[in-house]
Amino acid sequence: MARLELGLDTFGDVTHDAKGVPLPHPKRGWTPPTRDEFEAAASPEGAVYVGSPRTVADKIVRNTRILGLDRFDLKFSNGTLPHDKLMRSIELYGTEVAPLVHAALESDVPASTLEGR
């Protein structure tokens, strides 16, 4: 049987102001989480990818290895992230997160252990 490709599509925000992302907004159809629920979702084991480029890269690398992912898709806004922060998050993802993820997956080490990247 042929192996099926596996991808992950999740919400996140890359910022140098760790966990500065706004909570999901009820106008988007979600019940607002409590701060504890948000912190659990933002934890290394949670489903939300927020924090510094290294934090987000480590989480992507960890879950890519655990799940055997072929692709990863980060949704940068749930409708409440201001445009300037959205654009900065996209910039950091492309210039810092993606290179860390690629290097970590090629070298089989956590992204946070890579120096000078």
C-alpha positions in Angstrom: 0.0 0.0 0.0 1.3 3.4 -0.9 2.1 5.8 1.9 -0.3 8.8 2.1 1.2 12.2 2.6 0.4 13.8 5.9 0.1 17.6 6.5 -0.8 19.7 9.5 -2.8 23.0 9.3 -2.9 25.0 12.5 -3.2 28.5 13.9 -0.1 30.5 15.0 1.7 33.8 15.4 5.5 34.3 15.2 6.7 37.2 17.3 9.7 38.3 19.3 7.1 39.3 22.0 6.5 35.7 23.1 2.8 34.8 23.3 1.7 38.2 22.3 -1.0 36.8 20.1 -4.6 37.8 20.7 -7.0 35.1 21.8 -9.5 33.7 19.3 -12.5 36.1 19.0 -16.1 35.1 19.5 -17.2 36.9 16.3 -15.3 34.1 14.4 -17.6 31.5 15.9 -15.3 30.3 18.7 -15.9 30.5 22.4 -13.1 32.6 23.8 -10.6 30.4 25.7 -9.6 31.2 29.2 -6.0 32.2 29.7 -5.2 28.7 31.1 -6.8 27.1 28.0 -4.7 29.4 25.8 -1.5 28.6 27.7 -2.2 24.9 27.4 -2.8 25.2 23.6 0.4 27.3 23.3 2.5 24.8 25.2 4.9 22.4 23.5 2.2 19.8 23.4 -0.6 22.1 22.4 -2.1 22.8 19.0 -1.4 26.6 18.7 2.0 27.7 17.4 2.9 31.0 19.0 6.0 32.6 20.4 9.5 33.4 19.2 10.9 32.1 15.9 12.9 29.4 17.8 9.9 28.4 19.9 7.7 28.0 16.8 10.5 26.3 14.9 11.1 23.8 17.8 7.4 22.9 17.9 7.2 22.5 14.1 10.3 20.2 14.1 9.0 18.2 17.1 5.6 17.5 15.6 6.9 17.0 12.1 9.1 14.2 13.5 6.4 12.7 15.8 3.7 12.7 13.1 5.9 12.0 10.1 4.6 15.2 8.4 5.2 15.9 4.7 4.0 19.5 5.0 3.1 22.1 7.5 0.7 25.0 7.0 0.5 27.8 9.5 -2.6 30.0 9.5 -1.4 33.5 10.7 -4.6 35.1 11.8 -7.9 34.1 13.2 -9.3 37.5 12.4 -8.1 39.4 15.4 -4.4 40.0 14.6 -3.7 43.6 13.5 -2.4 43.8 10.0 1.1 45.1 10.9 1.5 42.2 13.4 0.2 39.7 10.8 2.8 40.9 8.2 5.6 40.8 10.8 4.6 37.2 11.7 4.7 36.2 8.1 8.1 37.9 7.7 9.6 36.1 10.7 8.2 32.8 9.6 9.9 33.1 6.2 13.2 34.6 7.3 13.8 32.9 10.7 11.4 30.0 11.3 11.6 28.2 8.0 15.4 28.2 7.8 15.6 26.9 11.4 13.1 24.1 10.6 14.9 23.1 7.4 18.3 23.0 9.1 17.0 21.1 12.2 15.2 18.5 10.1 18.4 18.0 7.9 20.7 17.7 10.9 18.3 15.8 13.2 18.6 18.2 16.1 16.2 20.6 17.8 15.9 24.0 16.1 16.8 25.8 19.4 20.3 24.1 19.4 21.3 25.7 16.0 23.7 28.5 16.5 23.8 31.6 14.4 20.6 31.0 12.5 
